[in-house]
Amino acid sequence: MDWPTWAVMVPLFVIGTLFGSFFNVVGIRVPKGESVVAPRSSCSSCRHPLNAIDLLPILGWLVRGGKCHYCGERFSPIYMLGELAGGVLFATLPFLVNKPSELWIAYPLASVLLILTVSDLKYMLLPNKIIYPAMLLFVALRLVVHPLPLWQYALGFLLGGGILFGVSYMAILLRKPPMGFGDIRLMALIGLVMGVKLVLLCIFLSALLGSLIGLSLIASGKLSRKSPMPYGPFIAVAGLVAFCYGDSLMTWYVNLIT
């Protein structure tokens, strides 16, 4: 990469880690009904408030060795990974999104998906308090920025939620564990943002990714067949891949089979 590229990516990475740290707070506190503003972040074990060094995104985790400075208890790697993910996403999105106007969608989408991933990994919960406001936000954004006809996004919303609802209903009929309603609402949100074609791709990619990782964890003995596994992170990753590379992937696939 040349210097102009670095000059853009480095500041965006730093800003992204700061936002990622805040997204960690939102994803961890909102499901518990807590304020994201107060009190100050503290160790979950000894409850001692964290100081300025502890709160430095990524660096604080590395300096302390991933442990509380006061009681020595290990911090969850979710905190550092959330900050790192925020930095990487903020730094790379301008180079991954083909249409500059879609950055108005890409940054809010990545932010919401990161918050929901933290929440699902921590609690296996995708809170309505995050998903419903996000739906309203993207309705407003898509009324302004919409490369596709508006009906595509409306139909994507119905298909995204409807297909997963149908899968969940079939699981109930077969006496299998159904999908959570949070996953259904999240896929509806993806459809609202991306439209029909890309939400279908997201459904396929999330199922593929979930199956591959789930089977790998079962084969390695780290997960039993009956153990629940959060599906939201797979939807989030698949959604970002579909948003950034969906058209290219579908063109590649069509060329492959024709």
N, C-alpha and C positions, 0 to 999 in steps of 0.2 A: 504493500500500500504506500501511496505517496504522502508527503507531509500535509497537504490540504485535507486529505481524508482523516489522518490522525488528529489534525486540529479540530475536526468536527466530532470524531468519535470519543476522544478522551474526555472533553467536558460533558458530553452527553452521558458517558458511562458514570462519571462522578455524580451527576444529577440523578441518574437512574438508581444508583445505590441509595441515595437519600430517600427517594420516593419508595424504593423497595423496602427500606427500614420502616417507613410509615405504613406501607401496605401490610407488613407483618403485624403491626399493631392492630390495624383494622381487622385483618383476618382472624386474629386471636381474640380480640376483645368483643367485637360485635356479636358473635354467636352467644357470648355469655351475657349480653345485655349491658356491657360496661362502656363507659365513655372512652373515646379514642384520644382525648385531650388530657385528662387527669385520672388517676394520679400518675406520677412519673413512673417510667419503666423500672421494674425491680426484679430481683432474683426470685424465681418461682419456688425456691426451696427455703431460703433464709429470709426472704422478703425485704432485703436491704436494697434501697434505691441504687440504681446503677449510676456511676459517675461519667464524666465527659469521655474518658478513654473507652469505657465499656460501650458507649453509644456510638462510637465511630463505626460507620458501615464497613463490614468485612475486616478492616484493620483492627478494630476492637476485639473481634472474635479471635483473630490470629495472635494478637499481642497477649491475650489472656489464655491462649491455648484452648479456647472453647469451654473454659471453666469460670465459675463465679470467683471473683477476686477475694470475696469475703468468707465464703464457706467451702469453696472448692468443688461444689456440685457442678456436674457437666451441664452445659446449655444444649438444648436441642439444635441439631444442625439445620433445622428448618429456618432459623433466624438468618444465619449466614447465607444459606442457599437462596432465600428470598431476596436478600440484598444483591447477591451476585446476579440472579435472574433479572432483577430490575435494571441493573447496570448494563447487562448484555442486550436486553431488549431495547432500552432507550438508545443505546449506541448504534445498533444495527438496523433498526426499523427504517430509517431514511434510505438505506441501501437495499432493503428487501422489498419495499412497496413500490410497485411500478408507477402508480399515479400519485403525484404529490398531493392532490386533494384528499386522497384516501388516508393520509397521515392524520387528518382530523378524526378519522375513525380508528386508525391503528393504535394510537397511544391510549385512548380511553379503553379500547378493547383489551389490549395487553395488560393494562392496570387492573381492570375488573377480573380478568382471568387469573392473574397472579394472586389477588386477594382471595378469590374463591379456592384456588389450589391450596393456599396456606390453611384456610379454614377446613377444607376436606381432609387434608393430611393430618391435621391436629385433632379434629373432632368427628370426621366422617359426616360432615354437615355442610350443605350449601344454603346459607341463610336467605330467606325471602327479603330480609332487610337490605340485602345487597343486590339481589337479582331484580327485584321489582323496580327500584330506582334506576338501575342500569337499563332496564327495558325502556323506561320513560326517556332517559337520556338519549338512547340510540334512535328512538322514534323521532325525536327532535333533530338529531344530527342527520338522519337519513332524509328528512324532509328538505334539508339544505344540500347535502352531498349525496347524490344518488346516480352513479354511472348506469345503473339498471332502472327499468321502469319500477315505480313504487309498488306495483302489484307483485313483483318478484320477491320483494322483501316480506310483504304480508303473507304470501304463499309459503315462503321459506320458514316463517314463524310457525305456521300451521303444520307444515310437514315435519319440521324438526321436532316439535313437541309431540305431534300426532304419531309419528313412527315409533318413537321411544315409548309413548304411552301404550301403543299396540303391542310392542314387545313385552312390556311389563304385564299387560293384561293376559297375554298368552302364557307367561311364566306362572301367573296365579292359577290359570286353568290347569296347567301341568303340574301344579303343586311344587313349583320351584321358587326360590327367592326372587321377588320382583325388583325392578329398578326403583331407586328412590325418586320421589317427586322432584327433589332438587336437581337430579340429573336431567329429568324431563324438561324442567323449566330452563335449565342452562342450555340445552340443545335448542329449545325454542328461541332463546336469546341469540344463539349463534345464527339461526335461520333468519332472524330479524335483521341481523347485521350483514349477512353475506348473500342472502337470496337462495333460490331453489337449488341451483347446480352445486354450489359450494357447501351447502349444509348436507346434501347427500354424500358428498365426498368426505365431509367431517364425520358423518355417522360411520362410514366404512373405515376410515383411518383410525378412529377411536376404538372401534371394535377389534380391528387388527392389532393395534398397539396393546390394548388391554389383554387380548388373548395371548400374545407373545410374552409379555412380561408376567402375566399370571401363571402361564405354564412353566416359565423359567423358574419362578419362585417356588412353585410346587415341586418341580424336579429337583431343585437344590435343597428342599426340605425346610425352606424358610417360611412356607405358607402351606396350610392344609387345604384340601379341596372345599371344606366347609367354612373356612375363614372368610369373613367379609373383606372386601378390598375397595377402597375409594375409587370411584370411576370418574369423578370430576377432573382430576389431573390429566387423564387420558383425553377427555373432551377438550380441555384447555390446550394441550399440545397439538392435538389434531386440528383444532380450530385455527391456531396461529399458522400451522403449516398450510392449511387450506386457504387462509386469507392471503398469505405471502406467495405461495407457489401453486395454488389450486389450478389456475388456467394452464400453466406449464405442465403440471402433472397429467391433467386430462388430455392435453394435446399429445404428450408423449405416449400415453396409453392408447389413444385412438390410432396413432401411427404404428404402434407395436402390433395391434391386432388386425390392421388392414394392409 
